[in-house]
């Protein structure tokens, strides 16, 4: 789902679908819109901001063979096939050396002030700079990974017809729309629990007791107990609820609370400041050892596995689930797996694939997978250190199979966004007893096998809520 491209500059040669070039009237004279043609040998003559569909976008200024005058196209829609002698400065900017890098191991654990921010707000120019620096950008307007086969046709053009659905494959198999449930508690018992009891039920506490606390105690003079760990964790949650307080020491200030400065509360009654810093500096999340390879996710890999193990054994999802991406916001682009996802409210940080219960108003997230990107570890011979359980598929299909593994063979429904609209993935999930459906979005072309134009035309004058299914005739 993440793509890269050659650097561009004046004189670079590339191609794109003719319908993506502007001004449209000038291009359509030579390349009719209905013909679904591709402009090739297009030369880049410059770059700049241009307005496309009432939105300012960074574009390449181009010269198209047999089309008079200057045209332009959004940068993300253009494929550079032959690089220039000199790339654009915006795409070849070297990594800034004045940006503070992470401190050596352990020195930043007890920092009292916020980290120095070295990312912005996800504007177009900054996304281009991140690409030029080799950082990954997950853009939902770029073509999907359709697997390792031949490039898919633009659209299926065989015989087809629209029919009104008359049966449900789940009902044919006597599958019921069951509610989600916890393995050890009924919902009426859960309704009477306190907030802390609910948190402990949903939290992987066994992992804390078996891994985090023993490994942390190896670096502490006074042993950490489970109750004190929850106090330390609660203090961090509480501080995160308030903005504009850069110095954590203010939470333990002995001065009187003021309306105009400092923090609105004090945490001295929960834990002393010295003990808080001591635990923070000593905290460890793994007891695993590396074996001759570099793994930038080593410190958190076992914790993520512990979360997934907890929910695989403690919670049974309902019949309806939602697969999506979530962001763990970072302000430092040097964090492992740093990713830019422009469509997200917080576009910078770690991207997680996450699947959650989508029925009965209980949005319980029961499996996550960190997108490791270029930082995914390899052995000296080039093999993945942690290979997938589902080899031989495209990246998106592999992700769909990994995320739905706990419900394989159970006939449950999973809804994904347009980033998971890959036919191979949908078919493979169906083979494993998971009914997968995804929103369809045109990313330059329609996804492999989707008659998008025919669907749009058929439903153009239908009322909202009308439902039909497109079926191929064989």
C-alpha positions as CSV (number, residue, x, y, z in Angstrom):
1,X,0.0,0.0,0.0
2,X,3.0,2.2,0.1
3,X,4.6,3.2,-3.2
4,X,7.9,4.8,-4.2
5,X,8.9,6.6,-7.5
6,X,11.9,7.8,-9.3
7,X,13.0,11.4,-8.7
8,X,11.8,13.9,-11.3
9,X,13.1,17.1,-12.7
10,X,13.1,19.2,-15.9
11,X,13.6,16.9,-18.8
12,X,12.3,13.7,-17.1
13,X,10.1,11.5,-19.2
14,X,7.0,9.6,-17.9
15,X,3.4,8.7,-18.5
16,X,-0.1,8.7,-17.0
17,X,-3.7,8.2,-17.9
18,X,-4.8,10.9,-20.3
19,X,-7.8,11.8,-18.1
20,X,-5.5,13.0,-15.3
21,X,-3.9,15.8,-17.3
22,X,-5.2,19.4,-17.2
23,X,-6.5,21.6,-18.8
24,X,-9.0,18.8,-19.7
25,X,-10.5,20.4,-22.8
26,X,-7.1,20.8,-24.5
27,X,-6.0,17.2,-23.8
28,X,-9.4,15.6,-24.7
29,X,-9.1,17.0,-28.2
30,X,-6.3,14.5,-28.9
31,X,-7.2,11.9,-26.2
32,X,-11.0,11.3,-25.9
33,X,-12.0,10.6,-22.4
34,X,-14.0,7.5,-23.2
35,X,-11.0,5.9,-25.0
36,X,-9.1,5.3,-21.7
37,X,-5.8,6.1,-23.4
38,X,-2.4,6.7,-21.7
39,X,-0.2,9.6,-22.6
40,X,3.4,8.4,-23.0
41,X,6.7,10.2,-23.6
42,X,5.5,13.1,-21.6
43,X,8.3,15.5,-20.7
44,X,8.4,17.5,-17.4
45,X,9.1,21.2,-17.9
46,X,8.6,22.4,-14.4
47,X,6.7,22.2,-11.1
48,X,4.3,24.3,-9.2
49,X,1.0,24.7,-7.4
50,X,-2.1,24.3,-9.6
51,X,-5.8,24.1,-8.7
52,X,-7.5,20.7,-9.4
53,X,-11.1,20.3,-8.4
54,X,-11.0,23.4,-6.3
55,X,-8.0,22.2,-4.3
56,X,-4.4,23.5,-4.6
57,X,-2.0,20.6,-5.4
58,X,1.7,20.2,-6.2
59,X,1.9,19.4,-9.9
60,X,4.3,18.7,-12.7
61,X,4.2,21.1,-15.6
62,X,4.5,19.0,-18.7
63,X,4.6,18.9,-22.5
64,X,2.5,16.2,-24.1
65,X,3.3,15.1,-27.6
66,X,0.8,16.4,-30.2
67,X,-0.9,18.6,-27.6
68,X,-0.1,22.3,-27.9
69,X,0.8,24.4,-24.9
70,X,1.6,23.7,-21.3
71,X,-0.3,21.1,-19.3
72,X,-0.1,19.9,-15.7
73,X,-0.8,16.9,-13.6
74,X,-0.8,16.1,-9.9
75,X,2.6,14.7,-8.9
76,X,1.2,11.6,-7.3
77,X,-0.6,10.7,-10.5
78,X,2.5,10.8,-12.8
79,X,4.9,7.9,-13.3
80,X,8.5,8.9,-13.9
81,X,10.1,6.4,-16.3
82,X,13.3,8.2,-17.2
83,X,14.9,10.4,-14.6
84,X,16.4,13.9,-15.3
85,X,20.0,15.1,-15.2
86,X,19.2,17.3,-12.2
87,X,16.2,16.4,-9.9
88,X,14.0,19.1,-8.5
89,X,15.4,20.5,-5.3
90,X,12.1,19.6,-3.6
91,X,12.6,15.9,-4.3
92,X,16.4,15.7,-3.8
93,X,16.8,17.7,-0.6
94,X,19.4,16.0,1.6
95,X,18.4,14.9,5.1
96,X,18.6,18.0,7.3
97,X,21.6,17.6,9.7
98,X,20.3,20.3,12.1
99,X,17.4,18.1,13.2
100,X,18.1,16.6,16.6
101,X,18.5,12.9,16.5
102,X,17.4,10.6,19.3
103,X,19.6,10.5,22.3
104,X,21.6,7.4,23.1
105,X,19.8,4.5,24.8
106,X,18.3,5.5,28.1
107,X,19.2,9.2,28.1
108,X,15.8,10.4,26.8
109,X,13.7,8.2,29.1
110,X,13.5,10.8,31.9
111,X,13.4,13.9,29.8
112,X,11.2,16.5,31.4
113,X,10.3,18.5,28.3
114,X,8.5,17.6,25.1
115,X,10.7,16.3,22.2
116,X,11.9,18.7,19.6
117,X,9.4,18.5,16.8
118,X,10.9,17.9,13.4
119,X,7.7,17.2,11.4
120,X,5.0,19.6,10.3
121,X,1.3,19.2,9.5
122,X,1.3,17.0,6.4
123,X,1.1,19.7,3.8
124,X,1.9,18.8,0.2
125,X,5.3,20.4,0.1
126,X,6.4,18.5,3.3
127,X,5.1,15.2,2.0
128,X,7.3,15.7,-1.1
129,X,10.3,16.5,1.1
130,X,9.7,13.3,3.2
131,X,9.6,11.2,0.0
132,X,12.9,12.8,-1.2
133,X,14.5,11.9,2.2
134,X,13.5,8.3,1.6
135,X,10.7,8.2,4.2
136,X,7.5,6.3,3.4
137,X,4.2,7.9,2.5
138,X,1.0,5.9,2.4
139,X,-1.3,7.8,0.0
140,X,-4.8,6.4,-0.6
141,X,-4.8,8.0,-4.1
142,X,-2.0,5.8,-5.4
143,X,-2.6,2.5,-7.1
144,X,-3.1,-0.5,-4.9
145,X,-0.8,-3.5,-4.7
146,X,-2.6,-6.1,-6.8
147,X,-0.2,-8.9,-6.2
148,X,2.8,-10.3,-8.2
149,X,1.0,-11.2,-11.5
150,X,0.7,-9.3,-14.7
151,X,-0.6,-5.7,-14.5
152,X,-4.4,-5.8,-14.3
153,X,-6.6,-4.4,-17.2
154,X,-8.1,-1.0,-16.7
155,X,-11.5,-2.5,-16.3
156,X,-13.4,-5.8,-16.9
157,X,-15.3,-5.4,-20.2
158,X,-17.0,-8.8,-20.5
159,X,-20.7,-9.6,-20.4
160,X,-22.5,-8.7,-17.2
161,X,-25.8,-7.8,-15.7
162,X,-27.2,-6.2,-12.5
163,X,-29.5,-8.3,-10.3
164,X,-31.3,-7.6,-7.0
165,X,-29.8,-9.8,-4.2
166,X,-32.2,-12.5,-3.1
167,X,-30.2,-14.6,-0.7
168,X,-27.4,-14.3,1.9
169,X,-24.5,-16.8,1.7
170,X,-24.2,-16.7,5.5
171,X,-27.9,-17.5,6.0
172,X,-27.6,-20.4,3.5
173,X,-24.9,-21.8,5.9
174,X,-27.1,-21.2,9.0
175,X,-24.8,-18.6,10.4
176,X,-26.2,-16.3,13.0
177,X,-25.3,-12.7,13.7
178,X,-23.8,-13.4,17.1
179,X,-22.7,-10.7,19.5
180,X,-19.1,-10.2,20.6
181,X,-18.3,-11.7,24.0
182,X,-15.5,-12.0,26.5
183,X,-14.3,-15.5,27.4
184,X,-14.5,-15.1,31.1
185,X,-17.3,-12.6,31.7
186,X,-20.9,-12.2,30.7
187,X,-22.2,-8.8,29.6
188,X,-24.4,-8.4,32.6
189,X,-21.3,-9.0,34.8
190,X,-19.3,-6.5,32.8
191,X,-22.1,-3.9,33.2
192,X,-21.5,-3.8,37.0
193,X,-17.7,-3.5,36.8
194,X,-15.8,-0.4,37.8
195,X,-13.8,1.5,35.2
196,X,-10.6,0.1,36.6
197,X,-12.0,-3.4,36.5
198,X,-13.0,-2.9,32.9
199,X,-9.5,-1.6,32.1
200,X,-7.8,-4.7,33.7
201,X,-10.1,-7.0,31.8
202,X,-9.2,-5.4,28.5
203,X,-5.5,-4.9,29.3
204,X,-2.9,-7.7,28.7
205,X,-2.1,-7.9,32.4
206,X,-0.4,-11.3,32.2
207,X,2.2,-9.8,29.8
208,X,2.8,-7.0,32.3
209,X,3.3,-9.5,35.2
210,X,5.4,-12.0,33.2
211,X,7.6,-9.6,31.1
212,X,7.4,-5.9,31.9
213,X,7.6,-6.0,35.6
214,X,10.5,-8.6,35.9
215,X,12.5,-6.9,33.2
216,X,12.0,-3.5,34.7
217,X,12.9,-4.7,38.2
218,X,16.3,-5.8,36.8
219,X,17.0,-2.1,36.4
220,X,15.5,-0.9,39.7
221,X,16.8,-0.7,43.2
222,X,13.4,-1.0,44.8
223,X,11.1,-3.6,43.1
224,X,8.1,-2.5,41.1
225,X,4.8,-4.2,42.0
226,X,1.7,-4.4,39.9
227,X,-0.3,-1.8,41.9
228,X,2.6,0.7,41.6
229,X,2.8,0.0,37.9
230,X,-0.8,1.0,37.5
231,X,-0.2,4.2,39.4
232,X,2.7,5.1,37.1
233,X,0.6,4.2,34.0
234,X,-2.4,6.2,35.3
235,X,-0.2,9.3,35.9
236,X,0.9,9.1,32.2
237,X,-2.7,8.8,31.1
238,X,-3.8,11.7,33.2
239,X,-1.0,14.0,32.0
240,X,-1.8,13.2,28.4
241,X,-5.3,14.7,29.0
242,X,-3.9,18.2,29.2
243,X,-2.2,20.3,26.6
244,X,0.2,23.2,26.9
245,X,2.2,21.8,29.9
246,X,5.7,21.0,28.4
247,X,7.5,20.4,31.7
248,X,6.4,17.2,33.5
249,X,7.9,18.4,36.7
250,X,5.1,20.9,37.1
251,X,2.8,18.0,38.0
252,X,4.7,17.5,41.2
253,X,5.2,21.2,42.0
254,X,4.9,22.3,45.7
255,X,3.6,25.7,44.7
256,X,-0.1,26.6,45.0
257,X,-2.3,25.7,42.0
258,X,-2.8,28.8,39.8
259,X,-5.4,29.6,37.1
260,X,-2.7,31.2,35.0
261,X,0.3,28.9,35.1
262,X,1.4,25.4,35.9
263,X,-0.8,22.4,36.1
264,X,-4.4,22.2,37.3
265,X,-3.7,19.2,39.6
266,X,-0.8,17.6,41.5
267,X,0.2,13.9,41.4
268,X,2.2,13.8,44.6
269,X,-0.4,11.7,46.4
270,X,-0.2,9.0,43.7
271,X,3.6,8.6,43.3
272,X,6.6,10.7,44.2
273,X,8.4,12.5,41.4
274,X,11.7,10.7,42.1
275,X,10.0,7.3,41.9
276,X,8.1,8.3,38.7
277,X,11.4,9.1,37.0
278,X,13.1,6.0,38.4
279,X,10.4,3.7,36.9
280,X,10.3,5.7,33.6
281,X,14.1,5.2,33.2
282,X,14.0,1.5,34.1
283,X,10.9,0.4,32.1
284,X,11.5,-2.5,29.6
285,X,8.9,-4.2,27.4
286,X,10.7,-7.4,26.3
287,X,12.7,-10.3,27.6
288,X,13.7,-11.5,24.1
289,X,17.2,-11.5,22.7
290,X,18.3,-10.7,19.2
291,X,20.5,-13.1,17.3
292,X,22.9,-11.4,14.8
293,X,20.4,-9.1,13.1
294,X,19.2,-5.5,13.6
295,X,15.6,-5.1,14.6
296,X,14.5,-1.6,15.3
297,X,11.2,-2.9,16.6
298,X,12.8,-5.3,19.1
299,X,11.8,-3.3,22.2
300,X,8.1,-3.4,21.4
301,X,7.6,-6.5,19.1
302,X,6.9,-8.9,22.0
303,X,4.5,-6.3,23.6
304,X,2.4,-6.1,20.4
305,X,2.4,-9.9,20.2
306,X,1.3,-10.0,23.8
307,X,-1.7,-7.6,23.0
308,X,-2.8,-9.9,20.1
309,X,-2.4,-13.0,22.2
310,X,-4.5,-11.5,25.0
311,X,-7.4,-10.7,22.7
312,X,-7.2,-13.9,20.7
313,X,-7.8,-15.9,23.9
314,X,-10.0,-13.4,25.8
315,X,-12.4,-11.9,23.3
316,X,-14.6,-13.5,20.6
317,X,-15.5,-10.9,18.0
318,X,-19.1,-10.4,16.8
319,X,-20.3,-11.4,13.3
320,X,-19.3,-7.9,11.9
321,X,-15.9,-6.3,12.1
322,X,-14.0,-3.4,10.6
323,X,-10.4,-3.4,9.3
324,X,-8.7,0.0,9.0
325,X,-5.4,1.9,9.6
326,X,-4.6,3.7,12.9
327,X,-1.8,6.2,13.7
328,X,0.4,6.3,16.7
329,X,1.5,9.9,16.5
330,X,5.2,10.8,16.7
331,X,6.9,14.2,16.5
332,X,10.3,12.7,15.6
333,X,10.9,11.4,12.0
334,X,13.8,9.2,13.3
335,X,11.5,6.8,15.1
336,X,11.5,3.2,13.7
337,X,8.9,2.7,11.0
338,X,8.2,6.4,10.6
339,X,5.3,6.9,8.2
340,X,3.4,9.8,6.7
341,X,-0.3,9.1,6.0
342,X,-1.7,12.4,4.7
343,X,-5.4,11.5,5.0
344,X,-5.1,11.0,8.8
345,X,-5.8,13.8,11.4
346,X,-2.4,13.0,12.8
347,X,-0.4,12.1,9.7
348,X,3.0,11.4,11.1
349,X,4.3,8.5,13.2
350,X,3.7,4.7,13.3
351,X,0.9,3.3,11.2
352,X,-0.9,0.2,12.5
353,X,-3.4,-2.0,10.7
354,X,-6.2,-2.6,13.2
355,X,-9.3,-4.6,13.3
356,X,-12.2,-3.9,15.6
357,X,-15.7,-5.2,16.5
358,X,-18.2,-3.3,14.4
359,X,-21.5,-4.5,15.9
360,X,-23.7,-3.5,18.9
361,X,-21.8,-0.3,19.6
362,X,-18.9,-2.1,21.2
363,X,-15.9,-0.9,19.1
364,X,-13.4,-3.3,20.7
365,X,-10.1,-3.4,18.9
366,X,-8.9,-7.0,19.0
367,X,-5.8,-7.3,16.7
368,X,-3.1,-4.8,15.5
369,X,-0.1,-5.0,13.2
370,X,2.6,-2.5,13.0
371,X,3.5,-1.4,9.5
372,X,7.3,-1.8,9.6
373,X,8.0,-0.6,6.1
374,X,11.7,-0.2,5.2
375,X,12.7,-1.0,8.8
376,X,11.4,-4.6,8.6
377,X,14.4,-6.7,9.7
378,X,16.3,-9.0,7.4
379,X,18.9,-11.7,7.9
380,X,22.4,-11.4,6.4
381,X,21.2,-13.6,3.5
382,X,18.3,-11.2,2.7
383,X,15.5,-13.4,4.2
384,X,13.0,-11.8,6.5
385,X,13.7,-12.4,10.1
386,X,10.0,-12.7,10.8
387,X,8.4,-14.2,7.7
388,X,4.7,-14.1,7.1
389,X,2.4,-17.1,7.6
390,X,0.9,-16.5,4.2
391,X,3.7,-16.3,1.6
392,X,3.2,-15.9,-2.1
393,X,0.7,-13.1,-2.0
394,X,0.9,-9.3,-2.5
395,X,1.5,-7.1,0.5
396,X,-2.2,-6.0,0.8
397,X,-3.5,-9.6,0.5
398,X,-0.9,-10.8,3.1
399,X,-2.1,-8.1,5.5
400,X,-5.7,-9.0,5.0
401,X,-5.0,-12.7,5.8
402,X,-2.8,-11.9,8.8
403,X,-5.3,-9.5,10.3
404,X,-8.3,-11.9,9.9
405,X,-6.4,-15.1,11.1
406,X,-8.2,-15.4,14.4
407,X,-11.6,-15.6,12.7
408,X,-10.7,-17.9,9.8
409,X,-13.3,-20.5,9.3
410,X,-15.9,-18.8,11.4
411,X,-18.0,-17.1,8.7
412,X,-17.7,-13.6,10.1
413,X,-18.0,-10.4,8.0
414,X,-15.1,-7.9,7.7
415,X,-15.5,-4.5,6.1
416,X,-12.4,-2.7,4.9
417,X,-11.7,0.8,3.5
418,X,-10.6,1.3,-0.1
419,X,-7.1,0.5,0.8
420,X,-8.1,-3.2,1.1
421,X,-10.1,-3.3,-2.2
422,X,-7.8,-6.0,-3.8
423,X,-9.7,-8.8,-5.5
424,X,-6.9,-11.4,-4.6
425,X,-7.3,-10.5,-0.9
426,X,-11.1,-10.7,-0.9
427,X,-11.0,-14.1,-2.7
428,X,-8.4,-15.5,-0.4
429,X,-10.3,-14.4,2.7
430,X,-13.5,-16.0,1.3
431,X,-11.5,-19.3,0.8
432,X,-10.7,-19.2,4.5
433,X,-14.2,-18.6,5.7
434,X,-14.2,-14.8,6.1
435,X,-16.7,-12.7,4.2
436,X,-14.6,-9.6,3.2
437,X,-16.1,-6.5,1.6
438,X,-14.4,-3.2,0.9
439,X,-15.2,0.2,-0.4
440,X,-14.2,0.9,-3.9
441,X,-12.1,4.0,-4.9
442,X,-10.7,4.9,-8.2
443,X,-6.9,5.3,-7.9
444,X,-5.9,6.4,-11.4
445,X,-7.6,3.2,-12.5
446,X,-10.4,1.1,-11.0
447,X,-9.2,-1.9,-8.9
448,X,-8.5,-5.1,-10.8
449,X,-11.8,-6.6,-12.1
450,X,-14.1,-3.7,-11.0
451,X,-16.4,-2.3,-13.6
452,X,-16.4,1.1,-11.9
453,X,-17.6,3.2,-14.8
454,X,-20.5,0.8,-15.6
455,X,-21.5,0.8,-11.9
456,X,-21.5,4.6,-11.7
457,X,-23.5,4.9,-14.9
458,X,-26.1,2.3,-13.8
459,X,-26.7,3.9,-10.4
460,X,-26.5,7.5,-11.6
461,X,-30.3,8.1,-11.3
462,X,-31.1,5.6,-8.6
463,X,-32.5,6.6,-5.2
464,X,-30.4,6.5,-2.1
465,X,-30.6,3.0,-0.6
466,X,-31.3,1.1,-3.8
467,X,-29.2,-2.1,-3.9
468,X,-28.2,-4.3,-6.9
469,X,-25.3,-6.7,-7.5
470,X,-23.2,-6.7,-10.7
471,X,-22.7,-10.3,-11.9
472,X,-20.5,-11.6,-14.7
473,X,-22.2,-13.8,-17.3
474,X,-20.3,-16.9,-18.3
